[in-house]
Amino acid sequence: MLDQVAFGDVAAALSRLSPELLDVVQAMVFDGLTAREAGRMLGLPEGTVKGRIRKAKAELRDALGTTAFELGDLR
């Protein structure tokens, strides 16, 4: 499904995320950290990290217009 979404669309959707959500996406998706590791790095409880990644995924799905969009294996 990702091949149907232009990378420019993904960049635009990411740019619309709040800084708090973008930090979690950066840590978990791009840096490959677990929720626990991301929480330690960001100074947040693990549950907060998990909630923010869920919210970020929902916002990205809405922005990209697909329910099939996945951000990969988020631990």
C-alpha positions as CSV (number, residue, x, y, z in Angstrom):
1,M,0.0,0.0,0.0
2,L,2.9,2.4,0.7
3,D,3.9,2.3,-3.0
4,Q,0.5,4.0,-3.7
5,V,1.3,6.9,-1.4
6,A,3.8,9.5,-2.7
7,F,6.7,10.2,-0.4
8,G,5.9,13.9,-0.6
9,D,2.5,13.0,0.8
10,V,4.1,11.2,3.7
11,A,6.5,14.2,4.3
12,A,3.5,16.6,4.3
13,A,1.5,14.4,6.7
14,L,4.5,14.1,9.0
15,S,5.0,17.9,9.0
16,R,1.4,18.3,10.3
17,L,2.0,16.2,13.4
18,S,2.5,18.1,16.7
19,P,6.1,18.1,17.9
20,E,5.2,15.7,20.7
21,L,3.9,13.2,18.2
22,L,6.7,13.7,15.8
23,D,9.3,13.1,18.5
24,V,7.7,9.7,19.2
25,V,7.5,8.8,15.5
26,Q,11.1,9.8,15.1
27,A,12.2,7.6,18.0
28,M,10.1,4.5,17.3
29,V,9.9,4.4,13.5
30,F,13.0,6.1,12.2
31,D,15.4,5.3,15.1
32,G,13.8,1.9,15.7
33,L,13.5,2.2,19.5
34,T,11.0,0.3,21.6
35,A,8.3,2.3,23.5
36,R,10.3,1.7,26.7
37,E,13.5,3.0,25.1
38,A,11.8,6.0,23.5
39,G,10.2,6.8,26.8
40,R,13.6,6.8,28.5
41,M,15.1,9.0,25.8
42,L,12.2,11.4,25.8
43,G,11.7,11.4,29.5
44,L,8.1,10.1,29.2
45,P,6.3,7.1,30.7
46,E,6.1,4.1,28.4
47,G,2.3,4.3,28.4
48,T,2.5,7.9,27.2
49,V,4.8,6.9,24.3
50,K,2.4,4.1,23.3
51,G,-0.6,6.5,23.4
52,R,1.2,9.1,21.3
53,I,2.3,6.6,18.6
54,R,-1.3,5.4,18.3
55,K,-2.5,9.0,17.9
56,A,0.3,9.7,15.4
57,K,-0.6,6.6,13.4
58,A,-4.3,7.6,13.4
59,E,-3.5,11.1,12.2
60,L,-1.2,9.8,9.5
61,R,-3.8,7.4,8.3
62,D,-6.4,10.2,8.1
63,A,-4.0,12.5,6.3
64,L,-3.0,9.9,3.8
65,G,-6.5,8.8,3.2
66,T,-6.1,5.1,3.8
67,T,-6.9,2.7,6.6
68,A,-4.4,0.2,5.4
69,F,-1.3,2.4,6.0
70,E,1.1,0.8,8.5
71,L,4.2,2.4,10.1
72,G,5.9,-1.0,10.4
73,D,6.5,-3.2,13.4
74,L,6.0,-0.8,16.3
75,R,7.0,-2.4,19.6
